[in-house]
Amino acid sequence: MPTFTALTTLQGREAAYKLGDAMERMDPAPTGVGVFEMEDGSGLWEVGGYFEESPDAAALALLAAALGAKPFTVSELPETDWVAHVRRELSPVEAGRFFVYGSHDADKVPAGAEPLLIEAAMAFGTGHHGTTLGCLRALDRLAEQGFVGKRVVDIGCGTAVLAMAAARIWPDTVLASDIDEVAVDVAQANVTANGLTGRVTCVEAAGFDHPVLANAAPFDLIFANILKGPLVALAPDMAAALQPGGYAILSGILNEQADNVVEVYARSGINLAHRDSIVDWTTLTLQRNT
């Protein structure tokens, strides 16, 4: 059965969500609607829907005009086994001592590497994106310098690849949290698949707002691979949760946003120790004042 997509962009969060809500009421109704802020600093939001039959072009045109969006682009997608496609496209990733792979590449894990199994269907957090890769490299760099994390947390953990990487090299239990219930379920499944049950604890939380996190603080290493806006908002809480001399590895930051994030965290007493840029993305390693 063919699938159709209808995509547009417009300015402003409120208008974007209004458009997404209006699309949900279309006939034929979409099987799903997504509303996302574009990560290029333009202020644009992307709104898209998936349809099992060709959507009503006139209705889409009216919705776009009413909310100031660009005309929708409607496309028919070919029938594709997307998991098989992703498996073909995603090769293993090496980041220092860490080797991130799907089960279809289990025979490629090199001797002496720290293996991290992330299935190809879980595309975000596989290590291929510059943000995840940057965080793994930053973790490897700290470990090479002799740092040993005793109280580590991964905020906005996604697949939990960063939490699992820390658990691979250090003996203490690592915490992982995400605001999304599905992400927490995915993280827990990955922890089990990697044989790290009991070594990584996954909880659903917004930022640091969870009793398990509060009881474990202060941390000596905090990962936060999210986006600039949430990172800036988290700066005061990060300072409160990070012990003196502790490190924060932050990513999800476009290169042109990095200086601003550094400035915000410096005002909270957390200063730049290292920065690494991979294509469009910057990963920051920061250290709290002692």
Contacts in CASP RR format, 6 or more apart in sequence:
PFRMAT RR
TARGET T0000
AUTHOR 0000-0000-0000
METHOD contacts of the structure
MODEL  1
MPTFTALTTLQGREAAYKLGDAMERMDPAPTGVGVFEMEDGSGLWEVGGY
FEESPDAAALALLAAALGAKPFTVSELPETDWVAHVRRELSPVEAGRFFV
YGSHDADKVPAGAEPLLIEAAMAFGTGHHGTTLGCLRALDRLAEQGFVGK
RVVDIGCGTAVLAMAAARIWPDTVLASDIDEVAVDVAQANVTANGLTGRV
TCVEAAGFDHPVLANAAPFDLIFANILKGPLVALAPDMAAALQPGGYAIL
SGILNEQADNVVEVYARSGINLAHRDSIVDWTTLTLQRNT
1 52 0 8 1.000
1 79 0 8 1.000
2 76 0 8 1.000
2 77 0 8 1.000
2 78 0 8 1.000
2 79 0 8 1.000
3 50 0 8 1.000
3 51 0 8 1.000
3 52 0 8 1.000
3 76 0 8 1.000
3 77 0 8 1.000
3 79 0 8 1.000
4 50 0 8 1.000
4 51 0 8 1.000
4 52 0 8 1.000
4 53 0 8 1.000
4 54 0 8 1.000
4 55 0 8 1.000
4 74 0 8 1.000
4 75 0 8 1.000
4 76 0 8 1.000
4 77 0 8 1.000
5 48 0 8 1.000
5 49 0 8 1.000
5 50 0 8 1.000
5 51 0 8 1.000
5 74 0 8 1.000
5 75 0 8 1.000
5 77 0 8 1.000
6 23 0 8 1.000
6 30 0 8 1.000
6 48 0 8 1.000
6 49 0 8 1.000
6 51 0 8 1.000
6 55 0 8 1.000
6 60 0 8 1.000
6 72 0 8 1.000
6 73 0 8 1.000
6 74 0 8 1.000
7 46 0 8 1.000
7 47 0 8 1.000
7 48 0 8 1.000
7 49 0 8 1.000
7 72 0 8 1.000
7 73 0 8 1.000
7 75 0 8 1.000
8 19 0 8 1.000
8 46 0 8 1.000
8 47 0 8 1.000
8 48 0 8 1.000
8 64 0 8 1.000
8 69 0 8 1.000
8 70 0 8 1.000
8 71 0 8 1.000
8 72 0 8 1.000
8 73 0 8 1.000
9 38 0 8 1.000
9 44 0 8 1.000
9 45 0 8 1.000
9 46 0 8 1.000
9 47 0 8 1.000
9 69 0 8 1.000
9 70 0 8 1.000
10 16 0 8 1.000
10 19 0 8 1.000
10 44 0 8 1.000
10 45 0 8 1.000
10 47 0 8 1.000
10 64 0 8 1.000
10 67 0 8 1.000
10 68 0 8 1.000
10 69 0 8 1.000
10 70 0 8 1.000
11 43 0 8 1.000
11 44 0 8 1.000
11 45 0 8 1.000
11 68 0 8 1.000
12 43 0 8 1.000
12 44 0 8 1.000
12 45 0 8 1.000
13 37 0 8 1.000
13 45 0 8 1.000
15 45 0 8 1.000
15 67 0 8 1.000
15 68 0 8 1.000
15 69 0 8 1.000
16 35 0 8 1.000
16 37 0 8 1.000
16 45 0 8 1.000
16 46 0 8 1.000
16 47 0 8 1.000
17 35 0 8 1.000
18 67 0 8 1.000
19 35 0 8 1.000
19 47 0 8 1.000
19 63 0 8 1.000
19 64 0 8 1.000
19 67 0 8 1.000
19 69 0 8 1.000
20 33 0 8 1.000
20 34 0 8 1.000
20 35 0 8 1.000
20 47 0 8 1.000
20 48 0 8 1.000
22 63 0 8 1.000
22 66 0 8 1.000
22 67 0 8 1.000
23 30 0 8 1.000
23 33 0 8 1.000
23 47 0 8 1.000
23 48 0 8 1.000
23 49 0 8 1.000
23 63 0 8 1.000
24 30 0 8 1.000
24 32 0 8 1.000
24 33 0 8 1.000
26 55 0 8 1.000
26 56 0 8 1.000
26 59 0 8 1.000
26 60 0 8 1.000
26 63 0 8 1.000
27 56 0 8 1.000
27 59 0 8 1.000
28 51 0 8 1.000
28 52 0 8 1.000
28 53 0 8 1.000
28 55 0 8 1.000
28 56 0 8 1.000
30 49 0 8 1.000
30 50 0 8 1.000
30 51 0 8 1.000
30 55 0 8 1.000
31 49 0 8 1.000
31 50 0 8 1.000
31 51 0 8 1.000
31 52 0 8 1.000
32 49 0 8 1.000
32 50 0 8 1.000
33 47 0 8 1.000
33 48 0 8 1.000
33 49 0 8 1.000
33 50 0 8 1.000
34 46 0 8 1.000
34 47 0 8 1.000
34 48 0 8 1.000
34 49 0 8 1.000
35 45 0 8 1.000
35 46 0 8 1.000
35 47 0 8 1.000
35 48 0 8 1.000
36 45 0 8 1.000
36 46 0 8 1.000
37 43 0 8 1.000
37 44 0 8 1.000
37 45 0 8 1.000
37 46 0 8 1.000
38 44 0 8 1.000
38 45 0 8 1.000
38 46 0 8 1.000
39 227 0 8 1.000
39 254 0 8 1.000
40 254 0 8 1.000
41 254 0 8 1.000
41 256 0 8 1.000
41 257 0 8 1.000
47 69 0 8 1.000
49 55 0 8 1.000
54 74 0 8 1.000
54 76 0 8 1.000
55 74 0 8 1.000
57 72 0 8 1.000
57 74 0 8 1.000
60 72 0 8 1.000
60 74 0 8 1.000
61 71 0 8 1.000
61 72 0 8 1.000
63 69 0 8 1.000
63 72 0 8 1.000
64 70 0 8 1.000
64 71 0 8 1.000
64 72 0 8 1.000
82 121 0 8 1.000
83 120 0 8 1.000
83 121 0 8 1.000
86 120 0 8 1.000
86 121 0 8 1.000
86 123 0 8 1.000
87 102 0 8 1.000
87 104 0 8 1.000
87 120 0 8 1.000
90 102 0 8 1.000
90 120 0 8 1.000
90 123 0 8 1.000
90 126 0 8 1.000
90 128 0 8 1.000
91 105 0 8 1.000
92 99 0 8 1.000
92 100 0 8 1.000
92 101 0 8 1.000
92 102 0 8 1.000
92 105 0 8 1.000
92 108 0 8 1.000
92 109 0 8 1.000
93 99 0 8 1.000
93 100 0 8 1.000
93 101 0 8 1.000
93 126 0 8 1.000
93 127 0 8 1.000
93 128 0 8 1.000
93 133 0 8 1.000
94 100 0 8 1.000
94 113 0 8 1.000
95 127 0 8 1.000
95 133 0 8 1.000
95 134 0 8 1.000
95 136 0 8 1.000
95 137 0 8 1.000
95 140 0 8 1.000
96 136 0 8 1.000
96 137 0 8 1.000
96 140 0 8 1.000
97 112 0 8 1.000
97 113 0 8 1.000
97 114 0 8 1.000
97 140 0 8 1.000
97 143 0 8 1.000
97 169 0 8 1.000
98 113 0 8 1.000
98 114 0 8 1.000
98 116 0 8 1.000
98 136 0 8 1.000
98 139 0 8 1.000
98 140 0 8 1.000
98 165 0 8 1.000
98 168 0 8 1.000
99 109 0 8 1.000
99 110 0 8 1.000
99 113 0 8 1.000
99 114 0 8 1.000
99 115 0 8 1.000
99 116 0 8 1.000
100 116 0 8 1.000
100 118 0 8 1.000
100 126 0 8 1.000
100 127 0 8 1.000
100 136 0 8 1.000
100 161 0 8 1.000
101 108 0 8 1.000
101 109 0 8 1.000
101 115 0 8 1.000
101 116 0 8 1.000
101 117 0 8 1.000
101 118 0 8 1.000
102 117 0 8 1.000
102 118 0 8 1.000
102 119 0 8 1.000
102 120 0 8 1.000
102 126 0 8 1.000
103 117 0 8 1.000
103 119 0 8 1.000
104 120 0 8 1.000
106 117 0 8 1.000
109 115 0 8 1.000
114 165 0 8 1.000
114 168 0 8 1.000
114 169 0 8 1.000
115 168 0 8 1.000
115 194 0 8 1.000
116 161 0 8 1.000
116 164 0 8 1.000
116 165 0 8 1.000
116 168 0 8 1.000
116 194 0 8 1.000
117 190 0 8 1.000
117 193 0 8 1.000
117 194 0 8 1.000
118 125 0 8 1.000
118 126 0 8 1.000
118 127 0 8 1.000
118 159 0 8 1.000
118 161 0 8 1.000
118 190 0 8 1.000
119 190 0 8 1.000
119 193 0 8 1.000
120 126 0 8 1.000
122 159 0 8 1.000
122 186 0 8 1.000
122 190 0 8 1.000
124 158 0 8 1.000
124 159 0 8 1.000
125 132 0 8 1.000
125 158 0 8 1.000
125 159 0 8 1.000
125 161 0 8 1.000
126 132 0 8 1.000
126 159 0 8 1.000
126 161 0 8 1.000
127 133 0 8 1.000
127 136 0 8 1.000
127 161 0 8 1.000
129 281 0 8 1.000
130 251 0 8 1.000
130 278 0 8 1.000
130 279 0 8 1.000
130 281 0 8 1.000
130 283 0 8 1.000
131 225 0 8 1.000
131 251 0 8 1.000
131 252 0 8 1.000
131 253 0 8 1.000
131 278 0 8 1.000
131 281 0 8 1.000
131 283 0 8 1.000
132 161 0 8 1.000
132 162 0 8 1.000
132 225 0 8 1.000
132 251 0 8 1.000
133 278 0 8 1.000
134 251 0 8 1.000
134 276 0 8 1.000
134 278 0 8 1.000
134 281 0 8 1.000
134 283 0 8 1.000
135 162 0 8 1.000
135 223 0 8 1.000
135 225 0 8 1.000
135 249 0 8 1.000
135 251 0 8 1.000
135 283 0 8 1.000
136 161 0 8 1.000
136 162 0 8 1.000
136 165 0 8 1.000
137 276 0 8 1.000
137 283 0 8 1.000
138 249 0 8 1.000
138 274 0 8 1.000
138 276 0 8 1.000
138 283 0 8 1.000
138 285 0 8 1.000
139 162 0 8 1.000
139 165 0 8 1.000
139 166 0 8 1.000
139 223 0 8 1.000
139 249 0 8 1.000
141 274 0 8 1.000
141 285 0 8 1.000
142 221 0 8 1.000
142 247 0 8 1.000
142 249 0 8 1.000
142 285 0 8 1.000
143 169 0 8 1.000
147 221 0 8 1.000
147 247 0 8 1.000
148 170 0 8 1.000
149 166 0 8 1.000
149 170 0 8 1.000
149 172 0 8 1.000
149 220 0 8 1.000
149 221 0 8 1.000
150 170 0 8 1.000
150 172 0 8 1.000
150 220 0 8 1.000
151 172 0 8 1.000
151 216 0 8 1.000
151 217 0 8 1.000
151 218 0 8 1.000
151 219 0 8 1.000
151 220 0 8 1.000
151 221 0 8 1.000
151 243 0 8 1.000
152 163 0 8 1.000
152 166 0 8 1.000
152 170 0 8 1.000
152 172 0 8 1.000
152 174 0 8 1.000
152 175 0 8 1.000
152 219 0 8 1.000
152 220 0 8 1.000
152 221 0 8 1.000
152 222 0 8 1.000
152 223 0 8 1.000
153 163 0 8 1.000
153 174 0 8 1.000
153 175 0 8 1.000
153 176 0 8 1.000
153 177 0 8 1.000
153 213 0 8 1.000
153 216 0 8 1.000
153 219 0 8 1.000
153 221 0 8 1.000
153 222 0 8 1.000
153 223 0 8 1.000
153 241 0 8 1.000
154 160 0 8 1.000
154 162 0 8 1.000
154 163 0 8 1.000
154 166 0 8 1.000
154 174 0 8 1.000
154 175 0 8 1.000
154 176 0 8 1.000
154 177 0 8 1.000
154 223 0 8 1.000
154 224 0 8 1.000
154 225 0 8 1.000
155 177 0 8 1.000
155 207 0 8 1.000
155 208 0 8 1.000
155 222 0 8 1.000
155 223 0 8 1.000
155 224 0 8 1.000
155 226 0 8 1.000
155 234 0 8 1.000
156 176 0 8 1.000
156 177 0 8 1.000
156 178 0 8 1.000
156 179 0 8 1.000
156 183 0 8 1.000
156 207 0 8 1.000
156 224 0 8 1.000
156 225 0 8 1.000
156 226 0 8 1.000
157 163 0 8 1.000
157 176 0 8 1.000
157 177 0 8 1.000
157 178 0 8 1.000
157 183 0 8 1.000
157 184 0 8 1.000
157 187 0 8 1.000
157 202 0 8 1.000
157 223 0 8 1.000
158 178 0 8 1.000
158 180 0 8 1.000
158 183 0 8 1.000
158 186 0 8 1.000
158 187 0 8 1.000
159 183 0 8 1.000
159 186 0 8 1.000
159 187 0 8 1.000
159 190 0 8 1.000
160 176 0 8 1.000
160 186 0 8 1.000
160 187 0 8 1.000
160 188 0 8 1.000
160 190 0 8 1.000
160 191 0 8 1.000
160 200 0 8 1.000
160 202 0 8 1.000
161 190 0 8 1.000
162 176 0 8 1.000
162 223 0 8 1.000
162 225 0 8 1.000
162 249 0 8 1.000
163 174 0 8 1.000
163 175 0 8 1.000
163 176 0 8 1.000
163 187 0 8 1.000
163 191 0 8 1.000
163 200 0 8 1.000
163 202 0 8 1.000
163 223 0 8 1.000
164 174 0 8 1.000
164 190 0 8 1.000
164 191 0 8 1.000
164 194 0 8 1.000
164 196 0 8 1.000
164 200 0 8 1.000
166 174 0 8 1.000
166 221 0 8 1.000
166 223 0 8 1.000
167 173 0 8 1.000
167 174 0 8 1.000
167 196 0 8 1.000
167 199 0 8 1.000
167 200 0 8 1.000
168 196 0 8 1.000
173 198 0 8 1.000
173 199 0 8 1.000
173 200 0 8 1.000
173 201 0 8 1.000
174 199 0 8 1.000
174 200 0 8 1.000
174 201 0 8 1.000
175 200 0 8 1.000
175 201 0 8 1.000
175 203 0 8 1.000
175 212 0 8 1.000
175 213 0 8 1.000
175 216 0 8 1.000
176 187 0 8 1.000
176 191 0 8 1.000
176 200 0 8 1.000
176 201 0 8 1.000
176 202 0 8 1.000
176 203 0 8 1.000
177 184 0 8 1.000
177 202 0 8 1.000
177 203 0 8 1.000
177 204 0 8 1.000
177 205 0 8 1.000
177 207 0 8 1.000
177 208 0 8 1.000
177 210 0 8 1.000
177 213 0 8 1.000
178 184 0 8 1.000
178 187 0 8 1.000
178 202 0 8 1.000
178 204 0 8 1.000
178 205 0 8 1.000
179 204 0 8 1.000
179 205 0 8 1.000
179 206 0 8 1.000
179 207 0 8 1.000
180 204 0 8 1.000
181 204 0 8 1.000
184 202 0 8 1.000
184 203 0 8 1.000
184 204 0 8 1.000
187 200 0 8 1.000
187 202 0 8 1.000
188 202 0 8 1.000
191 197 0 8 1.000
191 198 0 8 1.000
191 199 0 8 1.000
191 200 0 8 1.000
191 202 0 8 1.000
201 212 0 8 1.000
203 210 0 8 1.000
203 212 0 8 1.000
203 213 0 8 1.000
204 210 0 8 1.000
205 212 0 8 1.000
205 213 0 8 1.000
207 213 0 8 1.000
207 234 0 8 1.000
207 237 0 8 1.000
208 214 0 8 1.000
208 217 0 8 1.000
208 234 0 8 1.000
208 237 0 8 1.000
208 238 0 8 1.000
208 240 0 8 1.000
208 241 0 8 1.000
213 241 0 8 1.000
217 240 0 8 1.000
217 241 0 8 1.000
218 240 0 8 1.000
218 241 0 8 1.000
218 242 0 8 1.000
218 243 0 8 1.000
219 241 0 8 1.000
219 242 0 8 1.000
219 243 0 8 1.000
219 246 0 8 1.000
220 242 0 8 1.000
220 243 0 8 1.000
220 245 0 8 1.000
220 246 0 8 1.000
220 247 0 8 1.000
221 246 0 8 1.000
221 247 0 8 1.000
221 248 0 8 1.000
221 249 0 8 1.000
222 238 0 8 1.000
222 241 0 8 1.000
222 242 0 8 1.000
222 247 0 8 1.000
222 248 0 8 1.000
222 249 0 8 1.000
223 248 0 8 1.000
223 249 0 8 1.000
224 230 0 8 1.000
224 231 0 8 1.000
224 234 0 8 1.000
224 238 0 8 1.000
224 248 0 8 1.000
224 249 0 8 1.000
224 250 0 8 1.000
224 251 0 8 1.000
225 249 0 8 1.000
225 250 0 8 1.000
225 251 0 8 1.000
225 252 0 8 1.000
226 252 0 8 1.000
227 252 0 8 1.000
227 253 0 8 1.000
228 252 0 8 1.000
228 253 0 8 1.000
228 254 0 8 1.000
228 257 0 8 1.000
228 260 0 8 1.000
228 261 0 8 1.000
231 250 0 8 1.000
231 252 0 8 1.000
231 253 0 8 1.000
231 261 0 8 1.000
232 260 0 8 1.000
232 261 0 8 1.000
232 264 0 8 1.000
235 264 0 8 1.000
235 265 0 8 1.000
235 267 0 8 1.000
235 268 0 8 1.000
235 270 0 8 1.000
236 268 0 8 1.000
238 248 0 8 1.000
238 265 0 8 1.000
238 268 0 8 1.000
238 270 0 8 1.000
239 265 0 8 1.000
239 268 0 8 1.000
239 269 0 8 1.000
239 270 0 8 1.000
239 288 0 8 1.000
242 248 0 8 1.000
242 270 0 8 1.000
242 288 0 8 1.000
243 288 0 8 1.000
244 288 0 8 1.000
244 289 0 8 1.000
244 290 0 8 1.000
245 287 0 8 1.000
245 288 0 8 1.000
245 289 0 8 1.000
245 290 0 8 1.000
246 287 0 8 1.000
246 288 0 8 1.000
247 273 0 8 1.000
247 285 0 8 1.000
247 286 0 8 1.000
247 287 0 8 1.000
247 288 0 8 1.000
248 265 0 8 1.000
248 270 0 8 1.000
248 284 0 8 1.000
248 285 0 8 1.000
248 286 0 8 1.000
248 287 0 8 1.000
248 288 0 8 1.000
249 283 0 8 1.000
249 284 0 8 1.000
249 285 0 8 1.000
249 286 0 8 1.000
250 261 0 8 1.000
250 265 0 8 1.000
250 283 0 8 1.000
250 284 0 8 1.000
250 286 0 8 1.000
251 281 0 8 1.000
251 282 0 8 1.000
251 283 0 8 1.000
251 284 0 8 1.000
252 281 0 8 1.000
252 282 0 8 1.000
252 283 0 8 1.000
253 261 0 8 1.000
253 281 0 8 1.000
253 282 0 8 1.000
253 283 0 8 1.000
253 284 0 8 1.000
254 280 0 8 1.000
254 281 0 8 1.000
254 282 0 8 1.000
255 277 0 8 1.000
255 280 0 8 1.000
255 281 0 8 1.000
255 282 0 8 1.000
257 282 0 8 1.000
258 275 0 8 1.000
258 277 0 8 1.000
258 282 0 8 1.000
258 284 0 8 1.000
261 284 0 8 1.000
262 272 0 8 1.000
262 275 0 8 1.000
262 284 0 8 1.000
262 286 0 8 1.000
265 271 0 8 1.000
265 272 0 8 1.000
265 284 0 8 1.000
265 286 0 8 1.000
266 272 0 8 1.000
269 288 0 8 1.000
269 289 0 8 1.000
270 286 0 8 1.000
270 287 0 8 1.000
270 288 0 8 1.000
270 289 0 8 1.000
271 286 0 8 1.000
271 287 0 8 1.000
271 288 0 8 1.000
271 289 0 8 1.000
272 284 0 8 1.000
272 285 0 8 1.000
272 286 0 8 1.000
273 285 0 8 1.000
273 286 0 8 1.000
273 287 0 8 1.000
274 284 0 8 1.000
274 285 0 8 1.000
275 282 0 8 1.000
275 283 0 8 1.000
275 284 0 8 1.000
275 285 0 8 1.000
276 282 0 8 1.000
276 283 0 8 1.000
276 285 0 8 1.000
277 283 0 8 1.000
END
